[in-house]
C-alpha cells in the first residue's frame, strides 16, 4: 500500500516540527506512538476499535495529506501503520464505551471529515470515480460502515441545531437523489458519473425537487416557526429560493472535486467555454442565455465560489451555517419589524453555533474560517443574480408539478 521515501527514517519523520506524520496537518500531541493530528488519531482509533478494513481502488498509490486524507481510507490506514502507529496502544474497551455513552455524536469533530472532505485536486484523483460518502449521487450500498452512524434518523437530542442539520443534510441528499433520478435502476446503480452538459429541462426539474426540499428545511428552523405573519415567511422564501439552489450546486461541485465547471445536483454540468446546444423554442433569447451560461460570468462564479471552497476544504457545518446566514440575511426587503428582529437573532445564533463547531474541530484558524464564510455569503448573493437572469430566459422555469403547485407562489416575484 503506502510507503515512505526509502531514505527517511522513523526519527526523521518524527522530527517534523508539530506536524502530523500521517497527513502533515498541525499535530496536537503524540497518539499511539507518533505525533499526529486529532483527525488521524480518531480515524486510527476507530478503525482499530471496530476492526475496519478498506480497499483501495487505485492500487494503494493515493496521496495522504491534509487536503486529501479522506479520499482513500485504505491508504490513510496503511500510512498510519507505516509511520508507526501502534495497534496495541488503542484501548478498545474505553473507546467502545465512549461510543455507547455518547451516541452518534461521539466521533471526533475534527474527524468530520465524516470522511466526507473528498477533494479532487490531487493528481491521482480519478474523475471517473464520482462516488464519495455523502455525495448526492453515491449509491446507497457504497456507504461504508464507518459512515453508517451519520445515517441514523436523528442525532442525540441535546445536539445543537447546526449538528442536527449536518445529520439531516445527508438524508436530504439521499431524498434529492431519489427525486432527480429518472428510474429505480438509476437510483440503485453503482455506475455513477458525470452525465452530460446541462439542458434547459435540467433547471426546471431541479427547481421542482429543490423547492420541496428547501421548504422542508426551512420549516425546521425554530426562528422561522416563530414568525407570525405569513407574508414575512413568503418574502423570505422567495428571496432564498435561488440562493438555496445555487449553494447546493456549488457545494455538490466541490464534493465531486471539480473546479473548472459547475455540476448541478443531478450530475449534469455547465462548463465555461464549452457551450452546449440550446433549443431556441425552449428559451427567450438563445444567444444571451448561451453567453451567461458559458461565458465570463459563469467562469467568475466558479472562481469566486467553488475554487475558494476547495482551497479552504470547507466543512459540513460551515455549509449549513452559510445556508442559515443567507436565509436570515435577505437584504432590503419589506419585512415587518418583528421579522427583522427575528432575522437578526437567528443570524447571531448561527454564528455562535459556528464558533462552537469550529472549537470542537480544534481548528487553529477559526477566525480566518469565519472571515471566509462571511465573504462567501455576499459572493453567493451576487452570483445568484446571474442565475436569476439565466432562469428568466427559460419560460418553463419555476413551474411546479400539479401535486405541489402551491409552491408556485415562491417563484412568482423572484
N, C-alpha and C positions, 0 to 999 in steps of 0.2 A: 504494500500500500504506500504510505507516505514514508519518505526517507530524507534525512537532513543532509546537507553538504558533507562529503566524506571527511573533510579536514576540520570539521567543527566538533570539538569535544563537548561533553556534558557541562564541564566547568565553564567553557566559553559561552555556551548557551545561557547559563545562569548569570553570566557576567553582564548581560544586557541590563542596564540600569532601569529598574522599575518597569520592565516590560513583561507582559505575559509571554512565556516561552512557547505557548501554543499558537496564539494568534497575533501577538505583537501589540495588543491593546495595553492600556495602563493596568499594571498589576496592583492588587491590593494586599499582597502578602504571599506566604508560602502555603500551598494547598496540596496535600497528597504527595509531598516531597519536592515540589518545584514551585517556582514563582509563577503565579497565574492570576488572571483577572477573575472577577466574581462569576462572569458568564461561563467561562470554560470550566471553572471549579464546579458550578452547578450542573453543567452538561455532563461532566465526567462522573460526578456523584450519582446522578440519576441513571446514567447508562449502566453503571456497575451495579447499583442497588437493584435495578429491575432486570438485570442480565439482558440488556438490549443488544441486538445485533443489527447491523445495517449493511447494505450492499451498495458499492459504488458503481454507477453505470458508465463511468468514464475511465475505467481501468486503474483506479487508485492514483490518479495524477492531478487531482483537484487542488487548487491553491487553498491554503488555510491561513487567512489573515483577518484583521478586524472588520474588513469590508465584506469578505466572502466566507466567513467561518461557518455560516449556517447553510451554505449552498449544498454541502455534502456532509451528512452526519458520519458516514463511514470513514472518510478521510480525516475528519476532525477527531474522531475517537482514535484512529490509528496514530495520529500525531500526538495525542495525549499520552499514549503508551510509549511512543518512540522518544519523547523528551524526558521520560522518566516518571510519569505519574504512576503511583503505586496503588494497584487494585486493593491490596490488603489494608491500606490506610483508610479506606472507606468503611464507615460503620453502618452497615445496612439496617440494623435494628433501630438505631436512632433516627435515620433518615426516613424509614418507612413510617415510624411513629409520627414524624412531622407531617407527612402526607396525610395520615389518618386524622391527626388532630386539627390541621388547618384546612382541610378540604382542598378544592382545586386551586385555591389561592396560594398553596404552599410553594409552588415552584418559584425560583428566584426571579425577581422582577427584571433583573438585568438580563436574564435568560429569555426575556420577552422580545428578543429573538422570537419566542414561542417556536423557535427555529423558523420564523417567518420573514426575517430580513433577507429575503432571497434577492441577490443582486446579480445582474448580468454583465457587469463591466470588467470581468476577468477574461483573459484571452482564451481560457479553456471552457467558458460557458457555452453550452450547446444551445443555440437559439431554436433548434427544433424540439428541444425538451421543454415544452411550455407548461408542464405541470409543476406546481410548487405548493407546499402546505398553505392553505388559506386562500389560494387563488380562486377566483370565481369559477374558473374552469378546471379545477382539479377534480379528477374522477374520485368519487367518494371512497372507493375501495383502495385508493392510493394513499390515504391518510394513515400515517404510521401510528403505532401505539403510543409513541412519545407525544403525539399531537392530540390524541383522543380526549384527554381531560378538558380541553377547551371546547369540546363539542357537547358538554353537559348542558341540560336545559337552562340552568341558571347558575351564576356564581354564588358564593356564600352570601347570606342575607346582609351581613354587615359591610359588604363591599361598597365602595364609592360608586357614584353614577358613572364616572369615567371607566372604571374597571368593568362594570356591568355592560357598558356599551361595547367594550372590546369583545366580550363574550358574544353579545348579540350580533356584532358585525360579522362574525364567522357564519352564523346561521343565516343572516340576511344575505350573504353572498351565495350561499347554497340555494336559497329561495330564488335569488336573482337568476342563477344558472337555470333552474327549472323553468322560470318564466320565459327565458330567452332562447333556450334550446328548442329546436323545431320537431324533435321526436324523442321518444323514450330511449331509442338506440343511441342517440347523440348524448343524452344525459349520462348513460351508463358506459359510454365508450371511453377507453383508455388512450385512444389515439387523438389527443387534443393538441392543436397547433394553431398558429395564426390562420385565419380563414382567407380573407381576400380584402381588397380595397373597399372601404365603406361605401354603401349605396345610400340614396336618399331614403329608402324604406327603412334602413337601419335606425335612423334618427327617430322616425315615427314609432317603431316598435320599442326601442329602448325607452323613449319617453313614457309610453304606456306602462311599462313594467316599473320604471324607476319612480314614477309618481305614486304608485301604490305603496312601494317600499318606503319612500320618503314620508308619506303620511303616517305610516305605522311608526316610524322612528320618532317623528315629531310628537306624536301623541303620548309617547313615554317620557317626554321631558316634564318634570314636575312643575316647572315655571309656566310651561305652556298651558297646563291644566288650570293654572291659577288665573289665566286671562278670562275676563267675564264677557267681553264684547266680541261676538263672532266676527265683526268687521276687522278688529285687530288681528285675529287669527288668520283671516283670509288674506289680509295685506302682507303679513309675514310669510305666509306660504307662497304667495305669488312672487315675492322678492327672492325667496330662497330656491325656488324650483330649479332654475337653470344652473345656479351655483352648486347645488347638490349634484346634479348630473355631471358637471364638469369636474368637480373634485373626485368623484368616483372614477371617471375615465382617466384622470391624471394619476391617481394612486394605483389603479389597475395597471397602467403602463409601467409605473415604477416597479411594481411587484414582479412583472414579467421581464424586467431588466433592459428595456429599450429606452434610448434617449434620442432617437432620430425620427420618431413618429409618435402619434398619439393612437393608442389602442383603445377602441371602445369596449365597453364591458361585455359585448357579445363576441369579442376577439376579431372583429373586422377593424381595419386601421386606416388612418389618414397620414400620408407621408408627404411632407412638403417637397415640391419639385417633381413629384410623380403623380400628376393628375389622372384620375380615373374618368371613365366615360360617364357623363351625366345626360340623362334623357331630358330633352327640352320640355316635354309635356309635364314633367314632374316638378319643375321649378319655374319661378317667375323670370329670372334673369340668369341664364346659364353661365355667361362669361363672368359676371360679378361673383356668383357663387363659387366658381372654379378658382378665382383669384383669392377669395377669402379662405377657402379650404386648403389650398395647396401653395399659397404664396408666402410672403414675408410675415404676415400676421400669425399664421399657424406656426411658422418657424420661431417667431418671438415667443409665442405661448409655450412652446416646448422648452426654450432656453430659460424662461423665467419661472416655470413651474416644475416641469418634470426633471430637468437636469439638476436644479438645486436640491430636490428631494433625494435624488440618487447620491449626491455628494454628501449630504447630511445623514444619509441612511435613516430616514425618518421612521419613527416608531408607530406602532398601532395606536397607542394612547395619544400621540401627537396628532394623528389624522382625525381621531374622534374629537379632539379639542378644537381643531380647525373647523370642523363641521359646526360645533356649537357656537364658536365665535362668529362665524359667517352668518349663522341664523340669527343670533342676538344682536348683531350689528348691521342692520339692514340699510343704514344711511338715512337720508332725509325723506322719510315717508310720513304719511298722515296718521300716526298712531295716537291714541289717547294718552293723556299724562300718566295714567296708571300703567298702561302697557309700556310706556317709555321707561318708567321706573323698574318694572319687572325685567325689561331687557338689560338694563344696566346691572342689576343684581345678578341676573343669570350669567352675564358675561364675566363678572367678577368671580362667581363661583367656579366657572370653567377654568379660569386662570389659577385659582387656588388649588384645584384638584390636579392641574397640570404640574404645578410646583411639587406637590406631594408625590406625584407619579415619578417625576424625574429624580427626586431624592431617593425613592425606593430603587430606582435604576442605578443608583450610585454613580451617576454621571459626573465627570469632572468639569463639564462645560454647560451646566444648567442654564446660566444666564445667556450664553450665546445661542442655545437651542430655543429659549423663549423668544429672544430677539428675532431669530429666524422665522418662527411661527407668526410673529406679529408683522413681519414683512410679507409672508406668503399670503396672508388674508387679503390685503388690498390688491396684490397681484392677481389673486383668483377673481376678485370682483371686477378688476379691469378687463381680464380676458373673457369673462362671462359676456361682456358686451359684444365681443367678436362672435361668440357662439349665438348670441341673440340675433345678430344680423344675419348669420347663416340660416337660422331657423325661420326667420321671417321671409326668406326666399322660397320656403318649402310649403306649398299650400296644404299638404296633408299633416304637417307637424302640429302637435297639440291636441289632436282628436283622440279622445279616449274610447275604448270599447264600450259597447252599449251597456254592459253589466256594471261598469263603474263610471258611467258618463257624468256622475255628479262632480267628478274631478275636472271636468272641462272648465269650470269656473276658475280653477287655479291658473290655467294658462291664459284665459281671457284677460287682457290688460297688461300682460308681461311686456 
